[in-house]
Amino acid sequence: MTQPRLLWINLQGADWALMQPLVDAGALPRLAALIEAGSIGKLFAGQSLRFPTAAMTLATGASPLRHGIVTPLVEDASGPVGARLVERCDLGVPPVWEHVAAAGVSCAAVGWPVTYPATGADNLLVVSDSFTDASGTAFETWPFDPRTVFDLDLHAVFSDLRLHPSDVSAEMVLPFLDKPETIDSGSDERIVLLARALARTLTLHGAATWIAEHRTPDFLAVNVDLVDFLSATFLQYRAPRMGHVSRSDHARFANVVEGAYRTFDMMLATYLELAGEGARVVLTSDHGHQKGALRKRPAEMRGGKVHLAYRDPGILCAAGPGIPEDRLVFGALQTDVAPTLLALLGLALPSEMDGHPIADLTTHVPSERRGIPSAQGPATAPAPETVVPRLLAWTRAGYLPDLPGSCDATREMTVSMQLEALARLSITAGAHGKALAHLAELLDLAPGNINAHVLIAQSQIELGQAEDAATALDIAEGLGSENAMLDFLRGRIAQSRGDTETAKAHFSRAAQKTEKTAEGSRLLASIGWAQLRLTAHDAASSSFEQALSIDGASTLALGGLGTVHLGRKQFTQALSYFQSALKGAQHQPKVHARRGFAPLGLGRLGEARSAFETSLSLAPGLELAAEGVRQLDQISAGTAIEALLQNWRAAEMEA
């Protein structure tokens, strides 16, 4: 291979807000060196943050509706419980390592979800995340699952690489804890969870480093989930102390998540050494975690709701030959990672990838896309005896709700989850007709599903079907739903009817009912924008400020306040809010366009044109930005005519 080796690590759940202070304090020296030598940025989801949907968006470069992994479960009518975890055969498009292998490049993938049963090729070695799913009370009672490692010749070697949670020693756990002498390690489930997470991480690390040393692949993709696993339980104990956390637990467990980052930093040193000098490294995460008062209690995440603790964006860091040093990367999306990896390897892009190579990281941008076969080996069905242990492992991690007692109930729950997820993704994508079709199926299965009726109302409002939307909300209320979202949607309906006063009243009630959560902040920002469209600037400003009091980094609320000040011709204040919004996320064409009108009002025409052009580069044809350019051109033309007239008058006088 003519290209340098490429190492891609997805540090699942890593967040710059938690990681950067540790880097600045010198606690993560390897990561600090990587940052100094390369480029960093934020990585935005665009759609779903849920597991394993987001991980597969990274791995495939395709949107969830294209790659097809929208929930952790799929129906399994012939299986022992009526459902199973998503497997490689459920993935609608190939992951990036299969494209790389098909191009003749040696590669390996370790620890990724949706890779079971492991398949591969002569130049592709896959080790599934299920390789670590321990059973039994000790290593001796933990049977090796041959479907977790592709390559029969390596099964004996990899079986010995595993670490059972019972073999995690006190010396391995103690560095994560403060005041360990006050903890009853025999009865505290949190210590068991910590041991399990460490065993999982070290097992996958052993597999990945063995491959790096003995197989020396040109492309190695590793998924590390230690930070994500530990954050779900231990992030609540970090400073500042949350109200429900006792002082003793805060003192004991405050630094567990920091210990996860430190552990990864030590692992990174090994990866970099094995990759060799001159290798290129790409580090990502598919989401971050809520911070401060927005952190979730474990009780709020039970039942498969761990994603409520997630936040956008994740991290992006890259370094190595050909990658610019000391550069900030803006506007990167999850779907852009896989195309960027292919571009770094000098390979063509497959047509099924929705993303694009990140221009700040690579100068190689393939000009055309084409259908590219993957190097996937023959798919094999999971053994029935592996279904339940794997389900239990994911339930324990918080990714799944507890399964109902019967196969029929489990199948119904699984199908309902999939249909609702497909509907939500379709709404996000603006495909409201498809969303309604999915929701109709969902109601056939579960007529009492309140979420379905609320989602139906959302799509019907967008499609201009106000009366049908009102009926859907009536049904939701009849089923017992009464919350801020219903008031907000009723306000949207009144707004569509031209009943301004009723709409304002509904929006006001919605704002009063909204809870102080991350979801509440997003709803308040949406309420603010709806009020802004009614020219209720004071009410909109209040809603945006409420949203920011919950989440000070809300780009939706910051952009809203910028727009309020723009409408009041307070251009300096508007510019400040737009700039703050763009610090959080550069990939916002409408914010760039609105930002352009602020310097335009201040007479800074060059700055205004730059903002409009940035907006149009992100969203060609955006009318808001195009109008800004037209206004600039008119001003420029008027200025030119005035200059000609002045010159002509001066010449007349001289004559």
C-alpha positions in Angstrom: 0.0 0.0 0.0 1.4 3.4 -1.0 -0.7 5.4 1.6 0.4 5.5 5.3 -1.4 3.3 7.7 -4.7 4.6 9.0 -6.0 4.1 12.5 -9.6 5.0 13.3 -10.8 4.9 16.9 -14.4 5.8 17.9 -14.3 6.7 21.6 -18.1 6.2 22.1 -19.6 8.9 24.2 -16.5 11.1 24.4 -17.3 14.8 24.8 -15.0 17.8 24.4 -16.7 19.5 27.3 -15.4 16.7 29.6 -12.2 15.9 27.8 -10.7 19.4 27.0 -10.3 20.4 30.7 -8.4 17.1 31.3 -6.2 17.8 28.3 -5.5 21.3 29.5 -4.6 19.9 33.0 -2.1 17.5 31.5 -4.1 14.4 32.4 -4.3 13.1 28.8 -0.8 13.6 27.4 -1.1 11.3 24.4 -4.4 12.9 23.3 -2.9 16.3 23.9 0.0 15.5 21.6 -2.4 14.2 18.9 -4.4 17.4 19.1 -1.3 19.6 18.9 -0.1 17.7 15.8 -3.4 17.7 13.9 -6.9 19.1 13.4 -9.9 19.0 15.8 -13.6 19.8 15.5 -17.1 18.8 16.5 -19.0 16.0 14.9 -22.7 16.4 14.5 -25.3 13.7 14.1 -27.8 15.5 12.0 -30.3 12.7 12.9 -30.3 10.0 15.5 -28.0 9.8 18.5 -29.4 6.5 19.7 -27.3 3.4 20.0 -26.4 1.6 17.7 -28.0 3.9 15.1 -25.3 6.6 15.4 -22.4 4.1 15.4 -23.6 2.7 12.1 -24.1 6.1 10.6 -20.4 6.7 11.4 -19.4 3.3 10.1 -21.3 3.4 6.8 -21.4 7.1 5.9 -25.1 6.6 5.3 -28.1 8.1 7.0 -30.2 5.9 9.3 -33.0 5.5 6.9 -30.5 4.2 4.3 -28.4 1.9 6.5 -31.5 0.6 8.2 -30.3 0.3 11.9 -32.9 2.4 13.6 -33.4 0.4 16.9 -31.3 -2.2 18.8 -33.9 -5.0 18.2 -35.5 -6.7 15.3 -38.3 -9.2 15.3 -37.3 -12.9 15.5 -40.5 -14.9 15.2 -38.6 -18.2 15.3 -36.2 -17.3 18.1 -36.4 -18.1 21.8 -37.9 -14.7 23.0 -39.4 -13.2 19.8 -36.7 -10.7 19.2 -32.9 -10.5 18.7 -30.3 -7.8 18.6 -29.6 -6.2 15.2 -26.9 -8.2 13.3 -24.7 -7.6 10.3 -27.4 -9.1 8.0 -29.7 -6.3 9.0 -27.4 -3.6 7.9 -28.6 -2.1 4.6 -25.2 -0.9 3.3 -21.7 -2.1 4.0 -19.5 -0.5 6.7 -16.4 1.3 5.5 -14.0 -1.5 6.4 -15.7 -3.8 3.9 -15.2 -1.2 1.1 -11.6 -0.9 2.1 -11.0 -4.6 2.0 -12.8 -4.9 -1.4 -10.3 -2.4 -2.7 -7.5 -4.8 -1.8 -6.3 -3.0 1.4 -5.7 -5.1 4.4 -7.9 -4.1 7.3 -9.6 -5.1 10.6 -12.5 -3.9 12.6 -12.8 -4.5 16.4 -15.5 -3.9 18.9 -18.2 -2.5 16.7 -21.9 -3.2 17.2 -23.9 -4.8 14.4 -20.9 -7.0 13.4 -22.3 -10.3 14.8 -21.9 -13.0 13.5 -18.5 -11.8 12.5 -17.9 -12.0 8.7 -14.8 -11.0 6.7 -12.4 -11.9 3.9 -8.8 -12.9 3.5 -7.7 -9.3 4.0 -10.4 -8.4 6.5 -10.5 -9.5 10.1 -13.6 -8.6 12.1 -13.9 -9.1 15.9 -17.5 -8.3 17.1 -18.3 -6.4 20.2 -20.0 -9.6 21.4 -16.6 -11.1 21.8 -16.6 -9.6 25.3 -20.1 -10.7 26.4 -19.0 -12.7 29.4 -21.1 -15.6 30.9 -20.5 -17.9 33.8 -18.9 -17.1 37.1 -15.3 -17.3 35.9 -13.2 -17.6 32.8 -13.3 -21.4 32.9 -17.1 -21.4 32.7 -17.2 -18.8 29.8 -17.6 -20.7 26.5 -15.9 -19.0 23.5 -18.4 -18.0 20.9 -16.8 -18.8 17.5 -19.2 -16.4 15.7 -17.5 -13.4 17.4 -14.2 -13.7 15.5 -13.8 -14.1 11.8 -10.9 -16.5 11.1 -11.1 -20.0 12.5 -7.3 -20.2 12.8 -7.4 -17.4 15.5 -10.2 -18.8 17.7 -7.8 -20.4 20.2 -5.6 -17.3 20.4 -8.5 -15.0 20.9 -10.2 -17.2 23.4 -7.2 -16.7 25.6 -7.2 -12.9 25.1 -10.5 -12.6 27.0 -10.7 -11.2 30.5 -13.6 -12.3 32.7 -15.1 -9.6 35.1 -14.3 -11.9 38.0 -10.6 -11.6 37.1 -10.6 -7.8 37.4 -8.4 -7.2 40.4 -8.8 -4.5 43.1 -5.6 -2.9 41.8 -7.3 -2.4 38.4 -10.4 -0.7 39.9 -8.8 1.4 42.7 -7.4 4.1 40.3 -11.0 5.0 39.4 -12.2 5.6 42.9 -11.7 8.1 45.7 -11.9 6.9 49.3 -12.2 3.2 48.2 -11.9 2.1 51.8 -15.4 3.4 52.4 -17.0 1.2 49.7 -18.3 -2.3 50.3 -17.0 -3.8 47.1 -18.8 -7.1 47.8 -22.3 -5.6 47.7 -22.0 -2.4 45.7 -23.4 -3.0 42.2 -21.5 0.0 41.0 -18.2 -1.8 41.6 -19.5 -4.8 39.7 -20.5 -2.6 36.8 -17.0 -0.9 36.8 -15.3 -4.3 36.8 -17.5 -5.5 33.9 -16.8 -2.4 31.9 -13.0 -2.7 32.5 -13.1 -6.4 31.5 -14.9 -5.6 28.3 -12.6 -2.8 27.4 -9.4 -4.7 28.1 -10.6 -7.7 26.2 -11.3 -5.7 23.1 -8.0 -3.7 23.6 -6.2 -7.0 23.7 -7.8 -8.2 20.5 -7.1 -4.9 18.7 -3.5 -4.6 19.8 -2.9 -8.3 18.9 -4.1 -7.6 15.4 -2.1 -4.4 15.1 1.1 -6.3 16.2 0.7 -9.6 14.4 -1.4 -8.8 11.3 -0.3 -5.1 10.8 -3.4 -4.1 8.8 -3.1 -0.9 6.7 -6.5 0.2 8.1 -7.7 -0.6 11.7 -11.1 0.5 13.0 -11.7 0.2 16.7 -14.8 1.1 18.7 -14.1 1.8 22.4 -17.2 2.1 24.6 -15.6 2.5 28.1 -16.5 6.2 28.4 -20.0 5.6 27.3 -20.7 2.7 29.6 -19.3 4.4 32.7 -20.9 7.8 32.0 -24.4 6.2 32.1 -23.9 5.4 35.8 -21.1 7.6 37.1 -21.5 10.9 35.3 -24.1 11.9 38.0 -21.4 11.8 40.6 -19.1 14.4 39.0 -18.9 18.0 40.2 -21.0 20.0 40.6 -22.9 17.6 42.9 -26.4 16.9 41.9 -29.2 17.2 44.5 -30.0 13.5 44.6 -26.4 12.4 45.1 -25.2 11.9 48.6 -22.0 13.6 49.7 -20.4 10.3 50.4 -21.1 8.9 46.9 -19.9 12.2 45.4 -16.7 11.8 47.3 -16.2 8.2 46.2 -17.2 8.2 42.6 -16.7 11.8 41.4 -13.7 10.9 39.2 -14.7 7.5 37.7 -15.5 9.1 34.3 -12.2 11.0 34.4 -10.6 7.6 35.0 -12.2 6.3 31.8 -10.6 9.1 29.8 -7.2 8.5 31.5 -7.5 4.7 30.7 -8.2 5.5 27.1 -5.2 7.8 26.9 -2.9 5.0 28.1 -4.5 2.7 25.5 -4.0 5.3 22.8 -0.2 5.2 23.6 -0.2 1.5 22.7 -2.2 2.0 19.5 0.1 4.8 18.3 3.2 2.8 19.0 1.9 -0.2 17.1 0.6 1.9 14.2 4.1 3.1 13.8 5.7 6.5 13.0 4.0 8.1 10.0 0.6 6.6 10.6 -2.5 8.7 10.3 -5.0 8.7 13.2 -8.7 9.7 13.2 -10.5 9.9 16.6 -14.2 10.4 16.7 -17.2 9.9 19.0 -20.8 9.6 17.9 -22.3 11.7 20.7 -21.4 13.5 23.9 -23.2 13.5 27.3 -25.4 16.1 29.0 -23.5 18.1 31.6 -24.2 20.1 34.7 -27.9 20.2 35.8 -28.9 18.5 32.5 -27.3 15.2 33.5 -29.7 12.3 33.8 -30.3 10.1 36.8 -30.0 6.4 36.1 -33.7 6.0 36.9 -34.5 8.3 34.0 -32.5 6.2 31.6 -34.0 2.8 32.5 -36.1 1.0 30.0 -33.7 1.6 27.1 -33.7 5.4 27.5 -30.0 5.9 27.9 -30.0 8.1 24.8 -31.8 10.8 26.8 -28.4 11.4 28.5 -26.7 12.0 25.1 -26.1 15.3 23.4 -24.9 16.5 20.1 -22.0 17.0 19.1 -19.3 14.3 19.4 -15.6 14.8 18.9 -13.4 14.8 15.9 -9.6 14.8 15.9 -7.2 13.8 13.2 -3.4 13.9 12.7 -0.7 12.4 10.5 0.9 12.9 7.1 -1.2 15.2 4.8 -3.6 16.3 7.6 -3.2 20.0 8.5 -1.8 21.0 11.9 -3.6 23.3 14.3 -6.8 23.6 12.3 -10.4 23.8 13.5 -12.8 21.7 11.5 -16.3 23.1 11.1 -19.5 21.6 9.9 -18.5 17.9 10.0 -21.3 15.4 10.1 -21.4 11.7 11.2 -22.0 10.7 7.6 -18.8 12.5 6.5 -16.5 10.2 8.5 -16.5 7.1 6.3 -16.0 9.1 3.1 -13.1 10.9 4.7 -11.5 7.6 5.7 -11.8 6.4 2.1 -10.4 9.6 0.8 -7.4 9.4 3.2 -6.7 6.0 1.7 -7.0 7.3 -1.8 -10.1 5.1 -2.6 -13.2 5.8 -4.5 -16.5 6.6 -2.8 -19.5 4.2 -3.0 -22.8 5.6 -4.2 -24.6 4.5 -1.1 -22.7 7.0 1.2 -24.6 10.2 1.9 -21.7 12.0 3.4 -18.7 13.8 1.8 -15.0 13.8 2.6 -14.1 16.6 5.1 -12.2 19.1 3.0 -10.2 20.3 6.0 -8.7 16.8 6.5 -8.0 15.6 3.0 -7.2 17.0 -0.4 -8.2 13.8 -2.2 -11.8 14.2 -3.2 -13.0 11.5 -5.6 -14.9 13.1 -8.5 -17.5 10.4 -9.0 -19.2 7.7 -7.0 -20.0 4.3 -8.1 -21.4 1.0 -6.9 -18.6 -0.8 -5.0 -18.9 -4.3 -3.8 -18.1 -5.1 -0.2 -15.8 -7.8 1.1 -18.4 -9.3 3.4 -18.2 -13.1 3.8 -21.2 -15.3 3.9 -23.7 -14.3 6.6 -24.5 -16.9 9.2 -27.5 -16.9 11.5 -26.9 -16.4 15.2 -27.0 -19.5 17.3 -30.3 -19.6 19.4 -28.3 -20.1 22.6 -26.5 -16.8 22.1 -29.6 -14.7 21.7 -30.6 -14.3 25.4 -27.1 -13.7 26.8 -26.5 -10.9 24.2 -29.9 -9.4 25.0 -29.1 -9.4 28.7 -25.7 -7.7 28.0 -27.3 -4.8 26.1 -30.2 -4.5 28.6 -27.6 -4.3 31.4 -25.8 -1.5 29.5 -29.1 0.5 29.3 -29.6 0.2 25.6 -32.7 -2.0 25.9 -35.9 -2.0 27.9 -36.7 -5.0 30.0 -38.3 -7.6 27.7 -41.9 -8.6 28.3 -42.7 -12.1 29.6 -44.0 -13.6 26.4 -42.7 -13.9 22.8 -45.8 -12.3 21.4 -45.4 -9.2 23.6 -41.7 -8.9 22.8 -42.4 -9.1 19.1 -45.1 -6.4 19.4 -42.8 -4.2 21.5 -40.0 -4.6 18.9 -42.1 -3.8 15.9 -43.6 -0.8 17.7 -40.1 0.5 18.5 -39.0 0.2 14.9 -42.1 1.9 13.5 -41.8 4.8 15.9 -38.1 5.2 15.2 -38.7 5.1 11.4 -41.5 7.7 11.9 -39.3 10.1 13.9 -36.4 9.8 11.4 -38.8 10.4 8.6 -40.1 13.6 10.3 -36.5 14.8 10.8 -35.8 14.2 7.1 -39.0 16.1 6.2 -40.6 12.9 4.7 -43.9 13.4 6.5 -45.9 11.2 4.1 -43.6 8.2 5.0 -43.8 9.1 8.7 -47.6 8.9 8.5 -47.5 5.6 6.8 -45.2 4.2 9.6 -47.5 5.7 12.2 -50.6 4.1 10.7 -48.9 0.7 10.9 -48.0 1.5 14.5 -51.6 2.3 15.4 -52.8 -0.9 13.8 -50.6 -2.7 16.2 -51.0 -0.5 19.3 -54.1 1.8 19.0 -53.4 3.3 22.4 -49.9 4.5 21.6 -50.0 8.2 22.7 -46.6 9.0 21.0 -48.0 7.9 17.6 -51.0 10.3 17.8 -48.7 13.2 18.8 -46.2 12.4 15.9 -49.1 12.1 13.5 -50.2 15.6 14.5 -46.7 16.9 13.9 -46.6 15.6 10.4 -50.1 16.6 9.5 -49.3 20.2 10.6 -46.3 20.2 8.3 -48.5 18.9 5.5 -51.1 21.6 6.0 -53.7 19.1 7.4 -54.7 21.2 10.4 -58.1 19.6 11.1 -56.7 16.1 11.0 -53.9 17.2 13.3 -56.4 18.6 15.8 -58.2 15.3 15.8 -55.0 13.4 16.5 -54.3 15.7 19.5 -57.8 15.2 20.8 -57.2 11.4 20.7 -53.8 11.9 22.5 -55.5 14.0 25.2 -58.3 11.4 25.6 -55.6 8.8 26.2 -54.3 10.8 29.1 -51.6 13.0 27.5 -51.3 16.5 28.8 -48.0 18.3 28.4 -46.2 21.3 26.8 -45.8 19.6 23.4 -49.6 19.3 23.0 -50.1 23.0 23.7 -47.2 23.8 21.3 -48.8 21.8 18.5 -52.3 23.3 19.2 -50.6 26.7 18.9 -49.1 25.6 15.5 -52.6 24.6 14.4 -54.1 27.9 15.4 -51.2 29.7 13.7 -52.0 27.8 10.4 -55.6 28.9 10.7 -54.6 32.5 11.1 -55.9 32.7 14.6 -53.0 34.7 16.0 -54.3 35.4 19.5 -55.2 31.7 20.2 -51.8 30.6 18.9 -50.0 33.1 21.2 -52.1 31.8 24.2 -51.2 28.2 23.4 -47.5 29.0 23.0 -47.5 30.9 26.3 -49.0 27.9 28.1 -46.6 25.6 26.5 -43.6 27.7 27.7 -45.0 27.7 31.2 -45.4 23.9 31.3 -42.0 23.1 29.8 -39.7 21.2 32.1 -36.1 22.2 32.8 -34.5 19.4 30.8 -32.5 19.2 27.5 -35.7 18.3 25.8 -37.4 21.2 27.4 -34.8 23.6 26.2 -35.3 22.4 22.6 -39.1 22.8 22.9 -38.7 26.3 24.4 -36.5 27.3 21.4 -39.1 25.9 19.0 -41.8 27.9 20.8 -39.7 31.0 20.5 -39.4 30.6 16.7 -43.1 30.1 16.4 -43.7 33.3 18.4 -41.2 35.1 16.2 -43.2 34.2 13.2 -46.2 35.8 14.8 -44.0 38.9 15.4 -44.4 38.5 19.1 -40.8 39.6 19.7 -41.0 40.1 23.4 -42.6 36.6 24.0 -40.1 35.0 21.6 -37.2 36.7 23.4 -38.5 35.4 26.7 -38.8 31.8 25.4 -35.3 31.9 23.9 -33.9 33.2 27.2 -35.7 30.5 29.1 -34.2 27.9 26.8 -30.7 29.4 27.4 -31.2 29.3 31.2 -31.5 25.5 30.8 -28.9 25.0 28.1 -26.6 27.9 27.6 -25.2 26.4 24.4 -28.5 26.0 22.6 -27.7 27.1 19.0 -31.4 27.2 18.2 -32.1 29.7 21.0 -28.9 31.7 20.4 -29.9 32.1 16.7 -33.4 33.0 17.8 -32.2 35.8 20.0 -30.0 37.0 17.2 -33.0 37.2 14.9 -35.0 39.1 17.5 -32.3 41.7 17.8 -32.0 41.8 14.0 -35.7 42.6 13.7 -35.2 45.5 16.2 -32.2 46.7 14.1 -29.9 46.1 17.1 -27.2 44.9 14.7 -24.3 44.6 17.1 -26.2 42.5 19.6 -27.6 40.4 16.8 -24.1 39.7 15.5 -22.9 38.6 18.9 -25.7 36.1 19.3 -25.2 34.7 15.7 -21.5 34.3 16.4 -22.2 32.4 19.6 -24.7 30.1 17.8 -22.1 29.4 15.1 -19.4 28.5 17.7 -21.6 25.6 18.7 -22.3 24.4 15.1 -20.9 25.9 12.0 -23.1 23.8 9.7 -26.1 26.1 9.9 -26.8 27.8 6.6 -29.7 29.9 7.8 -27.8 31.2 10.8 -24.9 32.3 8.4 -27.5 34.0 6.2 -29.1 35.9 9.1 -25.7 36.7 10.4 -24.9 38.4 7.1 -27.7 40.9 7.6 -26.2 42.1 10.9 -22.9 43.5 9.4 -25.0 44.7 6.4 -26.9 46.9 8.8 -23.6 48.1 10.2 -22.2 48.9 6.8 -19.6 46.2 6.8 -20.3 45.0 3.3 -17.4 42.6 2.9 -18.2 40.8 6.1 -21.8 40.5 5.1 -20.9 39.1 1.7 -18.7 36.5 3.3 -21.5 35.3 5.5 -24.0 35.1 2.6 -21.5 33.1 0.5 -20.8 30.7 3.4 -24.5 30.1 3.7 -24.9 29.4 0.0 -21.9 27.0 0.0 -23.7 25.0 2.7 -27.2 25.3 1.1 -27.1 26.3 -2.5 -30.2 28.1 -3.5 -31.2 29.2 0.0 -33.5 32.2 -0.7 -32.6 34.1 2.5 -28.9 34.2 1.6 -29.6 34.9 -2.1 -31.7 37.9 -1.0 -28.8 39.2 1.0 -26.5 38.9 -2.0 -29.0 40.8 -4.1 -29.2 43.6 -1.5 -25.4 43.8 -1.5 -25.3 44.0 -5.3 -27.8 46.8 -5.3 -25.8 48.7 -2.7 -22.6 48.1 -4.7 -24.3 49.2 -7.9 -25.7 52.3 -6.2 -22.3 53.2 -4.7 -20.6 52.8 -8.1 -23.2 55.1 -9.8 -22.8 57.7 -7.1 -19.0 57.6 -7.5 -19.4 58.1 -11.3 -21.7 61.1 -10.7 -19.3 62.7 -8.2 -16.4 62.2 -10.7 -18.5 63.8 -13.5 -19.4 66.8 -11.3 -15.8 67.3 -10.4 -14.7 67.2 -14.0 -17.5 69.7 -14.9 -16.2 72.1 -12.2 -12.6 71.8 -13.4 -13.7 72.5 -17.0 
